[in-house]
Amino acid sequence: MIVIIAILGVLLGLGTAWICLFATARSSTILWPVAAVFGGLGAVSGNQLLSWGPALGSMYILPVVTGGIVMAFVSVCGFYIVRNYFKALRKKD
């Protein structure tokens, strides 16, 4: 069941990355795998840590969806914060 949750999280992470890139009119090739990995991690951790909401087998749907989306969104924001920080460091010298 963890494999199914991880696949769902990866898909949610990719969807979140696509929405963020579309909304900000940016493009990035490294952001896609970063958001996918963090989406999968968020979905699995959400399912392991929280046990509320509707369940499908041993998978709780709401924690999986929220964990996948939130972790992917945090990774997208962190990616651009770190990227802009290093751009500013390079531009300073």
N, C-alpha and C positions, 0 to 999 in steps of 0.2 A: 504494500500500500504506500510505502514511502516513495517508491519510484514514481507512482502516479501523482503524488503530491508534489514531488520535485519537478516533474514535467509541467504540471499546472502552474507552479511557481515560475518556471522559466518562461512560459508563455505570457504570464501576467507581467513579468519583468520586461519582456520585449515589447509588450503593449504599452507599458508605462514609459519606456524609453522612446518609443515612436511618438506618443502623445507629447512628451516634453520637447523632443526635437522639432516636432511640427509646430508646437505653440511658440517656440522661441526662434523659429526659422534658422536653425543651426544644422550642421551636419558633422557627424563624428563616426569613425569606424571602430574605434576602441570602446566607445560607450556601449555598444550593443552587447558584447560578451560580459562586460562588467555588470550591466543591469540584469542580464539573464542569470548570472551566478548569484547575485544578491537577491533576486526575486525567488529563485529556488531555495536559497537559505532562509529567507523570510517566511516562505510558505511552510517549510518543514518545521522551523522553530515555532511558528504560530500554532501549528497543529500539536506540537509536543508540549508547549507551555500552557495553552488555553484549552479548555474543554467546555465550550458553551455554544449554543446555536444549533441549527439543524445538522444532523449527521448523515453521512452516506457511507455505510459500513463503519469503519473506524476512523473516518476522515470527517473532521468538523469543518464545515464549509466556510463559515464566516471568519474564523481565525486564519485559515489558509489564504483566503482572498485578501484580507486586510494585511496580513504579514507579507505576502508577495508584493503587493502594491506599495506599501509603506517602505519596505527595505529597498526596493528598486528606486523609489523616488529619492530616498536619502542618499543612495549611491550616486544618482545622477547629480543631485545638488552638490555633494562632496566632490565629485569628479570635476565639476566646473569651478568650484572654489579653489581646489588645489591647482588646477590648470591655470587659472587667472593669477594665482599667487606666483607660480613659477614664471609666467610670462612677465609679470612685473619685476621679478628679480633679474631676469635676463635683460630687460629693457633698461634697468637702472645702471648696469655696468657699461 
